[in-house]
Amino acid sequence: MDCSFCSTAAIEGRVLRKRSVKIAVDSISRLVEVGFTNFFLVDNTFNLPGAHAKDFCSEITRRRLDIQWRCILYPWRVDEDLIGRMAWAGCVEVSFGFESGSREILRAMNKRFQPEEVRSISKRLEDHGIGRMGFLLLGGPGETKETVLESLSFADSLALEAVKVTTGIRIYPQTKLSRISIEQGRIVPGVNLLLPMFYLVRNLDGWLQETVGKWVGSGPIGTFRSSWTDIVSNIQQLSFLLKNEALKSSMFPNNTFYARSLRSDSTFWQVMLRLRCSPISACFLTLASIPGNPTTIRKECIESGISWCHSKFT
């Protein structure tokens, strides 16, 4: 969609290429036959074009494939019919990159949607029982303290299952953000941007990280409704990323990653202990309503090799 910071257009081009629905579902069917039941569709804009996405969901339903899957939605042109078909076809969660709650910043990012559209789509997903993982990218060109607070407030109002926040935006070659960075003297022409470099408004550095940290620890934003299998999968992926230094440095600017979620029982915590997800030194988690004494839980955490930058037990 030609976002100001995204490398997709430079890598994949701007011409939309659709894979045959039959071929795509045939591939999934063969994997189901040998025992696979969980899928993550990595298309950056699963919902575009809408007719193709609807046909894909209908074909999965027609074949009665017993699977669950996740995808990445571009929060624009997502109607009730598509979301209903996704739910029937086994979609359990979407990655929901709305990036900001500020109309001004969304315009600077060259996004085609507005906060009102994000809110409407989010509510439809919730009504159909599809989990929502939201994403915020803070600190880019034009960002101010006011727009940061506006975005955090907007994210709170959506009551998502989880939100990931990054402070600073990765600079990729051949993007509008890279051109802005050169014009402002942040990087020099010809610099190797395959090595991670990030844009962060200078007068927000320090304040932004502190503000986001406080926001993460201020309380839950919703109820984590994923199944045991979903939770295991999510934590395994997070653990892998945080153990891989190359991936961690490229994905988490300034080694900062924020995640926020709530569970009403101890399932999430138990999985963390079983998987020994260490080190999660850059992960901020709010775990509320967990049975047990906070001191005991913290002691078990340390003994299990799970290190925390910040944790809050209420």
N, C-alpha and C positions, 0 to 999 in steps of 0.2 A: 504493500500500500504506500510505499515511498515515504515512510516516516523519516524525520530529520536525522535520526540516530541509527537507523536499522541498516544492516549490511545486505539484507535479502535481495534487494533490487540489483545491487552490484554483482552479487554472486549468481543469482538465478535469472536475472533479467526481469523485464516488466510484462512479458507476454504470458498469459495464463495458459497452462497446459493441464488438461484434465485427463486423468487416467480412467479407463473404462470401469464403470461400476461393477460389471460382471467380473472382470479380471481382478479387481481389488478384493471383492468378496470371495472369489475363488481362492485367493491367496490366504485369506483368513480361515476359510473352511479347511484347507489342508493343514493348517497349524492346529485347528481345533481337533482334527482327527488324531493327532499325535499327543493331545493332552493339554494344549495351551488354552487358557480361558480369559486371560487378562491382556488387554492391548492398549497401547498409547499411540494415538494418531498424531504424527509430528508435523502435519501440514500447519503452517503458521496462521492460516485463515480457513479453518475447516468449513465455515458457513458460507464461503464465497467460491463459486456462485451458489445461491441458495437452492436452486432446482437440482443441482448435482448432489448436494449434501442430502437433500430429502430423498432422492432416489437411492443413495447409498444406504441410508437408514432403513428405507422400506425393503430393500433387498435382504438386509440382515434379518429383519423381522419375518419376511416371507420364507426364508430358509430355516427359521426357528433355531438360529445359532445361540446356544446357551453360553453367552460371553458377557463380560463387562468391560467397558472401555472408557478412555479419557481422550480429550481433544483440546485444541487451542482455538478459542473463539475470538474473532475480531468483533468488538461490541458495536456492531452496526448492521442493520438489515437482518436482524434475527427475530423472526416472527413466531407466534404461538404454535403454528403448524410444525415448524422445524423442530422446536424444542420438544413438542409432544412426540414426534417421530424418534428423536434422539433417545428420549426416556424409554419408549417401547423397545428400541433396538439394543438397550443395555448400557447406555451412557450413564456413568455414575458420578463423573466429575469433569469440570472444564477449567482450563487455565484462562484467566480472564484479565488480560493486560490492558486495563483502562489508564494506567500510568499516572494520571493526575485527576484531581477533582476541580481544577481551575480551567475555565473556558479559555482564558488567556494563554495558559501554558499548553493546553491541547492544540490551540491554533499554532503556537510556535513549534510544536512537534510535528505539525502537518497531519494531525489526526482528523478523520472525517466525522467523528462522532462528538456528541456533547454529553455532559454529565447526566442530563435527563434521560437520554437513551440508555446509558449504562444502568441507571437505576431501574428503568422499566424492564430491561432484559434480565437483570439480576433477580428481580421479583418473579419473573416467569420461570426462571431456572429453579428457584426455591420452591415455587408452587408444584413443580413436577418432580421434586425430590432429587435434583441434580446438584451435587456439591460444587462450590465455587471457590477457587483459589485466585485471589486478586493480586495484582502487582502494581506497585507504585515505584516510579523512577523520579527521585527528587534531586534538585541541585543543578539542573540544566540551564541553558540560556534563558534569561528572563525571570528565573525563579527568585522569589522574595520570601521574607518571613511570613508575609500574609498569605501567599499562595501555598506555601508549605502547610500552614495551619489549616487552610481551606481544604487541602487534599486529605489530610489526616482526619478531619472532621467528616468529610465525605465518605471515606473508607469506613469509619465508625458507623455511619448511618446506614450502610448497606447490610450490616450484620452478616458478613461472609463467614464461611467456615474457617478460612485462613487467609492471611495477607502476607505477602513478602515485600519488603521495602529495601531498596538500595539507595544509598546516599552517594551521588555521583553517577555519571553516565559514561559507559565505555565509548571511546572514540574509535570508530572504524573508518578505514579508508574509503574514499569516493562517496562520502555522505555529506549532507549539509552541516552536520556537527563538526566534521573534520575541517571544512572550509571556514567555519566560524572560529574554530580553535586556532587556525593559522592566522586569520585576520586579527585576532586578539593577542597574538604572540604567545599563546599557550604551548604550541608545538611549532616546529620548524618544517617547512616544505620538504617532502621526501623522507620524513622520519618513518621508521619501521613500525607501523601500527599493529602488526601482528603481536608485538609485545604490548601487554595491557597498559593503556593510558586512559585516564578518566577526566571528564570535565566536571568541575564543581565550582559554582559561583564563589568567588574568593571571600566575599564578606559573610558567607554562610558557613564556611568551614569552621568546625568546632561547635557552633550553635546548632547546626542541623543534626549532627550526630547525637548531641546531648538531648535535643528535643525529641528525636525519633526514639531514642532509648527510653525516655520517660514515658512516651506514648505507649510503647510496647509493654511497659511494666504497669500501666495504669489500670488494666483490667481486661477481661475477655471481650471479644467482639461477637461471639455467637456460639453455637453448639456444634461440636465436631461430630458429624453423623456417619462418618465412614465406617465400614465393617472392619473386623480384625485384619483380614487380608489386605485391605486398602492401607491401613495404618502401617503394617509391616512393610509393604511396598514403598510407601512414602519415606519412611525412616531409613530403609536400606539405601534408597537413592540419595537422601541427604547425607547419610554417613559416608557413602562412597565419594561424593563430591567434596566433602570437607576433609577427607583423608588424602585426596589427590591434590597436591600442592599446585600443580599447573592449572587444573580446572578451577580450584578455589581462588587463585589469584586473578584469573580472567573473569570469573563470575561475580566475585564479591569485592567491589572497590574498597581500597583501604582495609581489606580483610574484615569488612563489616557486612553482616547478613542479619536480617531481622525476620523472625517468624512469630506469629501470634495465633494462639488457638486455645480452645477450652474443651475439657472433657468433664462429664458429670460423674465419671467413675474412674477406676484405676487402670483401665485397659491400656491407655496410651503410655502410662508410666511403666507398666509391666513389660510392654514391648521394648521400651528403651533399655530396661535392665537386661532382658533376654538377648538383645542384639549387641549389647556392649558397644553402643555407638559412640566411640571415642576416637579422636577428640572432636567435640562439638564446641570448641572454644569460641566460635564466632556466632553461636546460635542463641538467640534470646527467646525464651519460652515463658509463657504464663500458664501455669498449671493450677487450675482452681478446683475446689471441691474434691480433693484427693484424700481418700481415707488414710488415716495414720498420722503420727506425730511429725510435724515439719522437720524437727531436729533429726529424727530417725531416718526420714526420707533423704535428707541431705547427706547423712552419714552413709547410707546405702549407695547413694549416687557416687560419692567419692570412692568408696570401696570398689565399685563396679567400673571405675576408670572413666566415668563420664564427668568431664569438667565443664563448668558453666561460667559464662561471663556474668550472667544475671539470671536470677530465677525468683519467682514470687509465688508463695503458697498462701491461699486464703481459706 
